[in-house]
Amino acid sequence: MANHEVFSMEDLDKFHTRDKLLEFLKEKAYPLDKVLDTLRYEEELIRLQGELVKLQN
């Protein structure tokens, strides 16, 4: 999401299931491929940061 749109807390409360999240993204016309890419990137970043901390100890 290039313009860095943010979900509101009200929106986040709706995401109790994967289907609800996908439904929301489709309703808001978010590009699902970009959302998934961002989530994968952030997951990998967290993993790598953990590895960096391990190497520093």
C-alpha positions as CSV (number, residue, x, y, z in Angstrom):
1,M,0.0,0.0,0.0
2,A,2.1,2.8,-1.3
3,N,0.2,5.6,0.4
4,H,0.5,3.9,3.8
5,E,-3.2,3.7,4.6
6,V,-3.9,2.6,8.1
7,F,-6.7,0.4,9.4
8,S,-8.7,1.9,12.3
9,M,-9.1,0.1,15.6
10,E,-12.7,-0.4,14.7
11,D,-11.6,-2.1,11.4
12,L,-9.1,-4.3,13.2
13,D,-11.8,-5.5,15.6
14,K,-13.6,-7.0,12.6
15,F,-10.8,-9.3,11.6
16,H,-11.6,-12.4,13.7
17,T,-11.1,-14.7,10.8
18,R,-9.1,-14.8,7.6
19,D,-12.3,-14.6,5.6
20,K,-13.4,-11.4,7.4
21,L,-10.0,-9.8,6.6
22,L,-10.2,-10.7,2.9
23,E,-13.8,-9.5,2.7
24,F,-12.8,-6.2,4.2
25,L,-9.8,-5.8,1.9
26,K,-12.0,-6.5,-1.1
27,E,-14.7,-4.0,0.0
28,K,-12.1,-1.3,0.4
29,A,-10.5,-2.2,-2.9
30,Y,-7.1,-2.8,-1.3
31,P,-4.7,-4.6,-3.7
32,L,-4.5,-8.0,-2.0
33,D,-1.2,-8.9,-3.6
34,K,0.5,-5.8,-2.1
35,V,-1.1,-6.4,1.3
36,L,0.2,-9.9,1.3
37,D,3.7,-8.8,0.1
38,T,3.8,-6.3,2.9
39,L,2.8,-8.8,5.5
40,R,5.4,-11.3,4.3
41,Y,8.0,-8.6,4.3
42,E,7.2,-7.5,7.9
43,E,7.2,-11.1,9.1
44,E,10.6,-11.7,7.5
45,L,11.9,-8.4,9.0
46,I,10.8,-9.5,12.5
47,R,12.5,-12.9,12.0
48,L,15.7,-11.3,10.8
49,Q,15.7,-8.7,13.7
50,G,15.5,-11.7,16.1
51,E,18.5,-13.3,14.4
52,L,20.5,-10.0,14.6
53,V,19.8,-9.9,18.4
54,K,21.0,-13.4,18.8
55,L,24.2,-12.6,16.9
56,Q,24.8,-9.6,19.1
57,N,24.8,-11.6,22.3
